[in-house]
Amino acid sequence: MTNDQRQTPYLDALLRYRARGFTAFHTPGHKLGKGAPAGLVEAVGLDLLKVDLAVAGAVEDTRESTGLVAAAEQIAAEAWGAERCFFLVNGSTSGVQSLVVSLAGPGVPIIVPRNSHKSMLAGLIFSGAMPCYIEPVIDPEWGVPRNITTDAAATAIATCGGARAFFVTSPTYNGFGADLPALAGLAHGAGIPFIVDQAWGPHFRFCSLLPVDAMTAGADAAVTSVHKLISGLTQSSVLMANAARINLRRLAGVVKMTQSTSPQALIYASIDAARMQMATDGERLWTRAVELAEWARAAVNRIDGLRCLGDECLERPGIASFDPTRLTITACALGHTGWELETVLRDDYGIAVEAADTLNIVLNVTHGDDRSDVERLVASLEDYAARYRDAGGDVGAGCRRFTAQLPAFTRQETSPQDAFFSPSVQLPLAQCSGRISAEIVTPYPPGIPVLGPGELISPEIVDYLTEAGDRGLHVHGPEDLTLRTLRVVE
């Protein structure tokens, strides 16, 4: 590395601003906390409010840019292994959307996994691009999507004529990594940019015990969430890109379109600080996190009635790597859904989890945890299991509904953009077979859309959604979350 990764140019400038003691006649209106309501001051403190600043007019001078953001982004680009890095204040969502819009326009096909983050669908609507979907296999044991296989990727490349980009999500929410080097080779062999949504892998670059990161594996661009698993403030992310297959100037312009025109200086500073921490001490910090997570996984798997997903998943198609710091735990044998387990842990033990679904809970172990944290988690689960063990048996079968029997994808009749903006009507679900969806319907689990805008609604999909509605399955996307009606193109 040519840059000194111990530097934090943006963070240092923010602290200098606060130390100088300016009288502020710029945004925000609370004026460095002096006008803030007492409850807000109590919640976050005056020290934070004194650095709650927009970039222009505060940390950077309005007379001319001091280049602080560019300097911090260049150091970050080197740390994450890219030619160019963009700091994002609207999360990885805005990075995914920037890449879609910069690479594809109306009617242009791009290859995307069916389990892409919903920001991908928004990018398709914004750009007018046509998706060529790759459907990952749903793991029948855990009810979560695996990653895409190289065979499925090769088929998609061969059949999606004129594709302008190939997107993959790796790792998945549960820590499953695709074979990124192989996928990059397939995409580049076809002359297609290879893009990775690595939102859940900001730490991979900095520890040898973790899966290979996207840029090392050959990605042309990747988005990663600094706030998810390392030390950035919420909404902080970065977009990394190389110039060989991507127009970096065009991408820079689109990034500005997707960001706030008043970016939060504290978010920028947190990215700067998190990068420094990872680049200088990531190996040690994440080695410890891996050790803590593996200890917790083994301890949970010794508890009668509980199971924690581990590296046995590497024997399954579509899973080339696994992030061991992601804990996916099921209590189905004790008769509890993931939602019920989450509720018990939160209410009875003061344990807050990352997510829950019909089968599982998901927890993050990071460099911010210590041994006492994971010991408390395991002790809580041991006590929970002892309390509820008598509720096992057939009761657990109830949390296996809708885990592996998703209806087949039909076909994309119109672009998501056309369907989204076309005149539409809300119809009873039973009348929707043969119509074109104007909205997205994503059941959890497994978090894969059953329908997206512009897709043909089949009788099989109607039957599935009818049963899902009857059973109260959690869904994201549709206006009517009860699934009694769907919005279709008129």
WOVEN-V529521 format. One line per field, one symbol per residue. phi: phi as a letter, one per 30 degrees, with the letter a starting at -180 (. if undefined). A space follows every 10 residues. Layout:
phi->???
This chain:
phi->.cdddddbdd edddddeddd idcccbdddd hijdcddedd dddcideddd cdbdddibdc dddaddiddd ddddddeddc ibdbbcdccc ideddddddd ddcbceiddb cbddcddddd dddddddidc dcdccddddd dcibddcdcd ddddddddcc diecabcbca ddecjdcddd eddddddddc icdcccdcec bdcedcbddc eddddddjdd aacbcdddbc cddeidbbcc acdebbdddd edddeddccd dbdddddedd deddeedddc bdeddddddd dddddddddd ddddjbbbdb dddddceibc abdddcccbb bedcicdddd dedddddcbi cccdabbecb cbbccbddcb edddddeddd dddedddcdd cdideddddc dhcbcddddc addbdedddd cdebbdbeed ccdiccdcbc bbdbdcicdd bbejcdcced dedddddddd ciddbcjddc ddidbbcbdd
